Amino acid sequence: MGCRFAGGGSGAGGRGYDMAEARAVARFVRVPPQKARLVADLIRGKDVNSALVQVQVARPHAARIVEKVLRSAMANATQNHGVRDVDRLVVAEAYVNEGPTMKRIQPRAMGRAFRVRKRSSHITIVLQERGQG
């Protein structure tokens, strides 16, 4: 896919501590932030099971990427924070920041040139156990 995932937890590797938050970040994803925010807004505040269902039935291409980041955050929670019951996790934060924009030239009639902006995103999802924060 060509995007970078930054997983992990808080502090010293996140091992051996109470779970504060499990986070997953997909950086430099070639999807416009405006479109990815539409999907992120759907899952914010929901438990992980209903959030997964929501992104699986969503139509946009960005939903596939957000689903991948959500699954990565769930894996980080179990692997790095020792969460045994994934069903207790809630999407505490889901936000999309703007990444770098590639600028391209689209030739037009009569010698003109239009600028094409190929936008990228940084997608972050933070999970917490229900009842915390």
N, C-alpha and C positions, 0 to 999 in steps of 0.2 A: 504494500500500500504506500510505502514511502514516508510514513509519518513516524515520529519518535514518541515512544511512551516513556514517561517518567513516573514510576510507581513509588511505592515505599510509604513509610509512615512518618511519625513525628519523633524527632530526637535521635537517640542512639539505635538506629536500625529498627526501632519499634518492637523489638523482641523482649518478652518478659514483662511488659507493662500492661496496665489496663488500657483498653482500646479507647483512645481519644477520638481519632478519626482515621479512616482509610481513604487515601486519595489516589486518583489516577489522572494523568494528564497526557493528552495526545497533542503534540505540537507540530506546527507546520502542515496541517491537514489542508488539502486543496479543496475546501468547500467554503463558500462565502459565509462570513460570520452572521450575517442577517438571517440566512436560511438555517444555520445550525442553532441559532438562538430560539427559533420557533420550536425545535424539538426539545431543547434544554428546558424551555418553559413548561413543556408538558409533564416532565418528570420531577421537577423540583418539589420537594416536600412529601413525595410519595414513598411507600415502602418499596423495596427492590423488586418484589415479584410483580406488583402492579406497574412499576416503571418499565420492567422488561416487556410486559405485555403491551404497554403503550407504545414503546419504540418499535416493537415487531409489527404492529398493525399500521404504524405511520407510513405514509407514502414516500416522503422525500429521501433522497440519497443520503442526506445528512443523518437520517435515523439509523442507518447501518453503522456509521462511524460512532455515533453516540452510544449505540448498543455495545459496540466493542469496548469503548472506554468504561461503560458501566460494568461490564463483565470483568474487566481488568481491575476495577476498584473492589469488586466483590472478592476476586482472587487475592488481592493484596490484604484484604481484611482477614481472610482465613489463613493465609500464608505468613504474613508479617505480624499480625496482631493476635492470632490464635482464636479468632471468633469461630465458635462451633456451630451456632445456629444462625445461618445467613438470613433466615426469615425475619429476624429481629432488626435487620438493618434498614435504615431510612436514608433517602437522598437528602442530606442536609444542605448541600450547595451544589448547584450545577450552573456553570457560567461559561461563556464563550468570549474570549478576547481576540482582538484582531491581530493576525500575524502579518508578515511582510506581503506586500502586493507586487506581483510581477507586472511590468508594464510592457505591452506589446503594441505593434502598429498594425492597423487594419487599412489596407489601401482602399480608397473610395474613388468615385468618378471625378473626372476633370483634375486629376493630379492631387487631390486632397488626401489627407491621411487622418483617420480617427484613432483615438487611443483606446485600447482594450485593457481593462484592469482585471487581472486574474488574482482574486483575493484568496488569502489563506487564513486559517483560524488556529487558535490554541484552545482546546476544549478541556475543561477541568470538572471532575465530579468528585465530591467529598461525601463519604458515607459515615453515619454514626449509628450507634445502637439506639433503639427506641428507648426514650426516657432520659437520654443524656442531652445536655446543652439546651 
